[in-house]
Amino acid sequence: MVVGDELVAGRGDARAMGWTGRVFARTDSPIPLTSMVLPVPGEDSARLADRWEGEVVPRMGHDADNRLVIGLGSHDIDHQVSLVRARLNLANILDQATRSHMLTFVVGPPPRNDVPANQLSDLSNAYQDVAQRRGVPYVDTYHPLAQHDQWQTDMSDPGAYTPQQAGYGLLAWLVLHNGWHHWLGLTA
C-alpha cells in the first residue's frame, strides 16, 4: 500500500501514472504485486499519521506479504508543522507499521519553487534521519532534483506542487535506483 498526498496519486501527470505507477510498471517480480495507492491531496504528516492505519489495515491480506510505502510531500511547510512534530509523526507511523509487521519504505519530499530551499532540505533531512534510525529505506528526492534542469522545467508554473510527466519519471527513477528492488527482495 502507498500512502501520501497528491504526489503519490500522480496529479498533473498526462499519462496518469505518477511515480508510483511507473515504479510498479518497472518492477519485474516472480510473484504478482498488487499496488494500492491511497492518497489524500493536501495532506501533511499529522493528517497522514492520523489516517494511514484506518486505510491500510482493512486492505491487508491475512496471508500476504503486506508492505507500506510512505510518500511524503511538503505540506508540513504549508501548514506550519514544526520539524520536531514532522519527525514525530513519521516516527509514529513507522513504529506502528513495525508493530503491525509491515516492512516500510519512505520516499521524501521533492523540490518546490514556492518555498525556501533550506526549509525543504531541512524537512527531507529530518525525515531521512527518522527513517535511518529505524533501519527503514529512505529515498531523498529533494537533493538530487533541487538543481535538475528537467525538474525545474516541470515545476516552472508559479506555485506548482506536483510535476508533470517528466518529473514523475525522475521521481520513479530515484525510487527504482535507491533500494526499491532490494527492499522487495528482488535482488541478490
Secondary structure, DSSP 8 states (H G I E B T S, - for coil): -EEESHHHHTTT-TTS-HHHHHHHHT---SS-----EEE-TT--HHHHHHHHHHHHGGG--TTS--EEEEE--SHHHHTT--HHHHHHHHHHHHHHHHHTT-EEEEE-----SSS-HHHHHHHHHHHHHHHHHTT--EE--HHHHTT-HHHHHHT-STT--S--HHHHHHHHHHHHTTTHHHHHT---
